[in-house]
Amino acid sequence: MTDETGLSPTERQLRDALARLVAKRPIHRELKQKLKANKLKITVSSVEKEAGLSNGVVKPERYPKLKEDILSAEAARKYGPVKDVSDEDIHRHPLYIKAKNDLDKAKAEIKMIKAELTSKNSKLESYKERIKEQAVRMHQMNVAMWGQIPDEKNMLS
């Protein structure tokens, strides 16, 4: 059952609760106390509490848009509203350029380390092969040496 906006009654309650939290006008007693102490965060749990519903009602698979809206509201509360900034402005910003350069350096370093690891793994395999060959030679030498030891029965006679 949905209303004229296409929302179920539960989702309508949750969206109304989110709107109250964003407007800093909660009706839930505990959330009012948190607001007075300046510790009110907009989380899934607080929206459920404000709506008077039990924990776990907002499942990401059932209300993905609502979950996204809650996360956006908390980000806006914490960092301020989102401003329209063009991608060009972002790409020209010194912090972006530095981060991109750092990322490129890290990718190059990862590539170099992977190549070094491949080289070391091939050396390791050749060393393992050489050890096996040496073990075979040692075994053959031991067998030959044992063959040279005289039999005790033959020595006593």
C-alpha positions as CSV (number, residue, x, y, z in Angstrom):
1,M,0.0,0.0,0.0
2,T,1.4,3.4,-1.0
3,D,0.3,6.9,-0.8
4,E,-0.1,9.4,-3.7
5,T,3.7,10.0,-3.8
6,G,4.4,6.3,-4.2
7,L,5.8,5.8,-0.8
8,S,4.8,3.2,1.7
9,P,3.6,4.4,5.1
10,T,6.9,3.2,6.7
11,E,9.0,5.0,4.2
12,R,6.8,8.1,4.6
13,Q,7.5,7.9,8.4
14,L,11.2,7.5,7.8
15,R,11.4,10.4,5.4
16,D,9.4,12.7,7.7
17,A,11.8,11.7,10.5
18,L,14.8,12.5,8.3
19,A,13.3,15.9,7.4
20,R,12.9,16.7,11.1
21,L,16.4,15.7,11.9
22,V,17.8,17.8,9.0
23,A,15.7,20.7,10.3
24,K,17.1,20.1,13.8
25,R,13.6,19.7,15.2
26,P,13.4,16.1,16.5
27,I,10.4,15.0,18.6
28,H,12.1,12.0,20.2
29,R,13.2,12.8,23.8
30,E,16.7,11.2,23.6
31,L,17.4,12.9,20.2
32,K,16.3,16.3,21.6
33,Q,18.9,15.8,24.4
34,K,21.6,15.0,21.9
35,L,20.7,18.1,19.9
36,K,21.0,20.3,23.0
37,A,24.4,18.7,23.7
38,N,25.3,19.3,20.1
39,K,25.9,15.6,19.6
40,L,23.1,14.7,17.3
41,K,24.2,12.8,14.2
42,I,22.0,11.8,11.3
43,T,22.4,8.1,11.1
44,V,20.1,5.2,10.1
45,S,19.6,4.4,13.7
46,S,18.6,8.0,14.7
47,V,16.2,8.2,11.8
48,E,14.6,4.9,12.8
49,K,14.4,6.2,16.4
50,E,12.9,9.5,15.4
51,A,10.3,7.7,13.2
52,G,9.3,5.5,16.2
53,L,10.4,2.3,14.4
54,S,12.6,-0.5,15.6
55,N,16.3,-0.8,14.6
56,G,16.9,-2.6,11.4
57,V,13.9,-1.3,9.5
58,V,16.0,0.6,7.0
59,K,17.6,-2.1,5.0
60,P,19.8,-1.0,2.1
61,E,18.1,-3.5,-0.3
62,R,14.6,-2.3,0.6
63,Y,15.2,1.5,0.9
64,P,18.4,2.2,-1.1
65,K,17.5,5.8,-1.9
66,L,16.6,6.6,1.7
67,K,19.9,5.1,2.9
68,E,21.7,7.3,0.4
69,D,19.7,10.4,1.5
70,I,20.6,9.7,5.2
71,L,24.3,9.5,4.4
72,S,24.0,12.7,2.3
73,A,22.2,14.5,5.1
74,E,24.9,13.5,7.6
75,A,27.7,14.6,5.2
76,A,25.9,17.9,4.7
77,R,25.5,18.4,8.4
78,K,29.2,17.6,9.0
79,Y,30.8,19.3,6.1
80,G,28.3,21.8,4.9
81,P,26.0,21.7,1.9
82,V,27.3,20.4,-1.5
83,K,28.3,23.2,-3.9
84,D,28.1,22.9,-7.6
85,V,31.7,22.8,-8.7
86,S,32.7,21.9,-12.2
87,D,35.0,18.9,-12.9
88,E,37.4,21.4,-14.6
89,D,37.7,23.4,-11.3
90,I,38.3,20.2,-9.4
91,H,41.0,19.0,-11.8
92,R,42.8,22.3,-11.6
93,H,42.8,22.4,-7.8
94,P,46.3,21.9,-6.3
95,L,45.1,19.3,-3.9
96,Y,43.6,17.3,-6.7
97,I,46.8,17.6,-8.7
98,K,48.9,16.5,-5.8
99,A,46.6,13.6,-5.0
100,K,46.6,12.5,-8.7
101,N,50.5,12.7,-8.8
102,D,50.7,10.7,-5.6
103,L,48.3,8.1,-7.0
104,D,50.3,7.9,-10.2
105,K,53.6,7.4,-8.2
106,A,52.0,4.8,-6.1
107,K,50.7,2.9,-9.2
108,A,54.2,3.0,-10.8
109,E,55.7,1.8,-7.5
110,I,53.2,-1.1,-7.3
111,K,54.0,-2.0,-10.9
112,M,57.7,-2.0,-10.2
113,I,57.3,-4.1,-7.0
114,K,55.1,-6.6,-8.9
115,A,57.9,-6.9,-11.6
116,E,60.5,-7.4,-8.8
117,L,58.3,-10.0,-7.1
118,T,57.9,-11.9,-10.4
119,S,61.7,-11.8,-10.9
120,K,62.3,-13.0,-7.4
121,N,59.8,-15.7,-7.7
122,S,61.5,-17.0,-10.9
123,K,64.9,-17.0,-9.0
124,L,63.3,-18.8,-6.1
125,E,62.0,-21.5,-8.5
126,S,65.4,-21.9,-10.1
127,Y,67.0,-22.2,-6.6
128,K,64.5,-24.8,-5.6
129,E,65.3,-26.7,-8.8
130,R,69.0,-26.5,-8.1
131,I,68.5,-27.7,-4.5
132,K,66.5,-30.7,-5.8
133,E,69.4,-31.5,-8.3
134,Q,71.9,-31.2,-5.4
135,A,69.8,-33.5,-3.2
136,V,69.7,-36.1,-6.0
137,R,73.5,-36.0,-6.4
138,M,74.0,-36.2,-2.7
139,H,71.7,-39.3,-2.5
140,Q,73.6,-40.9,-5.4
141,M,76.9,-40.2,-3.7
142,N,75.7,-41.7,-0.4
143,V,74.5,-44.8,-2.2
144,A,77.9,-45.1,-3.9
145,M,79.7,-44.7,-0.7
146,W,77.6,-47.3,1.1
147,G,78.4,-49.6,-1.8
148,Q,82.2,-49.1,-1.0
149,I,81.9,-50.2,2.6
150,P,83.0,-53.8,3.0
151,D,80.6,-56.3,4.3
152,E,81.3,-57.4,7.9
153,K,80.6,-61.1,7.0
154,N,83.3,-61.0,4.3
155,M,85.8,-59.4,6.6
156,L,85.5,-62.0,9.4
157,S,86.1,-64.9,7.2
